[in-house]
């Protein structure tokens, strides 16, 4: 008799086997995934013991053959506090593909009755089609049209490797280096004495006001970013501390904005930036601090998606190029709160699981 395989909630006894399973699908070490598990759940102030950590499907031999994670975030949805869950590391054993296990594991994620908002990403075309096929709605954001590279130091890397030549195109030779030189000399024109520096914790003067910072002043749907959440997201485990850099802007010693980037291979990617009054002047100071940090690490560019007018207004034309623009993930979602005004959703390139993986 064939036993029907169903998606069941993850229990702690599964975690070691899940870690081993993920190494087969995504590479990395079992220790890496065990660290992520602790980070996603036990260290996460939005998680509590009654929430599922994810779902697995097991074979008749009790081997894990499918998995998806369930990571909670506090959200404001249409102006009201709500619960959001994002999925991550959804995968099916290659020997079991074609058995509709991805639909089963995806349906388990979407079947959470107490979720106000569920978010998936197009980490791969197959994953994105899975979520759309299960009824999630695409959040349409054209990252490519709004993407740019903020030029910084390490201009010797522009033609040092063939991959850079492909990335930047054949026209970025001598003229390209001249543009980089101009960008390096430029600096923000400020109307007040603002400073910015890298931080290793959000325990700084004025941190009680961080939750009021925005990239878009009129947004009514957005992820909650208070001090506790930000300390968890960006400093909650060794892995994220090693692959993130966070900068804070100060006025009179009090924080008035922050910016976070993630290192992927030899590039930095803007995850999010929020400032007091959605002020592009503050955002510019932060972007310049991140650019200088990139230079100190031998990185030529910061990939920026101008997802809000504040970000677009912060970057002078001379200091950015659209050469080699990269299509970033977009999102799909299911709202159990009714329709969401997508034009007032402050969605960032680092939303979903990208910021915590």
C-alpha positions, 0 to 999 in steps of 0.5 A: 500500500502506498502511504500518502506523504503529507507536509508536517510541522518541523519539530526540533528533532528534525533540525539536524536532518534538515540541516543535512538535507539543505547542504545537499540542495544549497551547499554550505555546512550543517553548522551554518544551517543550524546557526540560521535555525537558531537565528530565525527562531529562538533569537527572533523576537517575533517568534514564540513557541506556538509558531511553526518553524517550517514544514517537512515531508518525509519518505516512507523511510523517514528521510526528509525529502522536502522543506520550507522555512517559516520566519515571522516578522512584525508588520504594519498592514494598511496602517494596522499592526499585523503578523507576517511570515516569510518563507525561505529555503524551499526545496525538494529532493531531486529524486522526488521531483515531479511528485507535486511535493513542492505544492504540498509544502507550499500549501502548508506555508500558505495555510497558516490561519493566524497569518495576516500576511505571507511573503514569498520571493522569486529566488528562482523562476520555479519557486516564483511560479510555485507561489503564483500557482498556489494563489499568491499575488505578484507584488510588481516592482521593476527593480531593473529600471530603478537599479544603479551602481554607486561608484566608489573606490578600488577603480583598479578592479574595473578591468582587472578581471574579465567578469568585470568587463562583462558586467560593466560593458565594453565602453567602460575603459578610460572614460569609465575610470574618469567617471569613477575618479569624479565620483570619488571626489564628490561629497554630499552637499549638506544643509546641516552638520550630519555625520555617519559611521558604521555601527555594530549595534542599534544601542545608540542615542535616539534609538527609541525613535528608529521605528518612526523612520521611513523611506516613503513617508506616505507608506501604510504597509511596511515591515516594523523596524525597531531597535530590537528587530534591527539588532536581531536582523543585522547582528543576531548571529555570526553569519549575518555579522560577517556578511552585513554592514550597517551605517547610522547617520547622526545629528547632534549625537542622536540617530536620524537614519540607518542603511544596511548592505549585504555582501554577496561575493564581491559586491555590496547590495543595499538591503534597506535605508530609512531616515527621519522624515524620509529625508534624501539628505540623510540618505545621501550621507549614509550612502556615502559612508557605505561607499567609503566602506566598500572602498576600504574593502576593495569593492568598486560598487554598491548595487542600489535599487532606488525603491523610494523617492528618498533613495533616488534623490540621494544619489547624484547622477555623476556618482552612479551608472546603470551599466550591468544593472541586475534584476533583483528578486520581486515578491509575491504575497497573500494578504488575509487582511483584505486588499493592500494598496501596493502603491503605499507598500514600502517594499525593499530589495531586502524584504522577504528572506533575503535580509535573514539568509 
